[in-house]
Amino acid sequence: MNAETLMVATVYNPQEIDFERPGKHHYNVAFHLDSSWGYSLVPLTVINGLRKASGTARPPGIAVFGGTHGNEWEGQVAVKRLCLDLDPTELCGQVFLIPQLSESACVANQRLSPLDGVNMNRAFPGDPRGTVSCRIANFVKTNIFPRAGVVLDIHSGGHEAVFPLCTSFHPIPDPSQCAEIAHVATLFDTPFIFIYSNQMASGLLTSEAEADGKITIGGEFGCAEAVNRKGLRHAYEGVKNVLRRYGLLPGDVIKIDPDRQDPPRFMKADNLADYVPCPQNGIWEPALDAGADVGEGDILGWLHDFSDFTSKPREIHAHRSGILAAMHFAAVSKKGVTLYVIAEEVRL
């Protein structure tokens, strides 16, 4: 890799970025801090492939994000590797790579930005005159989304929850958009594809991209502020499969997990009643792993109250049958936090 490729330009105005410049170029996009002199420097790699497309139509731009939450590392590592590994001579079309979208949260290893207390995945569509996180979200909305037809947002559970390895998207009313999103979700070859409720939160990056008509994929590729080796492979190779799908990279889509021959299982939880809150403060002891098939009434785990160490733990039973799509990760569970999610298996 030559020295020119490794140069990183700091830009203070998005208009300084030449999004059409051939080759691969790295930037630190500077967003001024709200309460002191200085900047949050958000990394951005823009690649305009040098290979000629085989057809007449230009492939869609593809935007890939890691670090929307700062303590979720699989996406950050996968996208950073892509910044280094993707060769513009092998690519056609445009790729936009942001390994640490909430750069300040990533540096702090936190879900929220310590600069303004904002969850980047609740900040969209952003505000050009808002706090630093809202200005970063607005940059993505106004500068990246218009240039991308495909948006990939790589997450993991952090300390919030544990999921089975899965890609994800929301219920999509447009049949053709939904069908293409469902197909692209399979390219990551995860055991599950999770269709989850859009009512759980507002301001999500993926919700904004879906509403803009983008082919949009999220996903959960690990948990516990770690780098899950298997999840990282699915994230990294899954993005490359998406590039192959749309002709930006040559070659055929690959099988990422050769040890699992079954296709991904689609599971859907679009009913808020399936996101069950913790009934009391306690210490959570799970009885099952995320991804398990459960029946109505099955024991999912126990809540312990150590203020009386002789008391029996409270049994938590499944309110319905289905797939255990997510569970609270941390032992300490506070009343009201989502304790578990049960999804139904569906066929698309």
Secondary structure, DSSP 8 states (H G I E B T S, - for coil): --HHHH-EEEESSGGG--TT-SEEEEEEEEEE-SSSS-EEEEEEEEEE--S--SSSS----EEEE--SSTT-HHHHHHHHHHHHH--TTT--SEEEEES-SSHHHHHHT-SS-TTT---GGG-TT--TTS-HHHHHHHHIIIIIGGG-SEEEE-B--TTTEE--SEEEE---SSHHHHHHHHHHHHTT--SEEEEE-TTS-SS-HHHHHHHTT-EEEEEE---TTS--HHHHHHHHHHHHHHHHHTTSS-S----S-TT--S--EEEEE-SGGGEEE-SSSEEEEESS-TT-EE-TT-EEEEEE-TTSTTS--EEEE-SSSEEEEEEE-SSEE-TTSEEEEEEEEE--
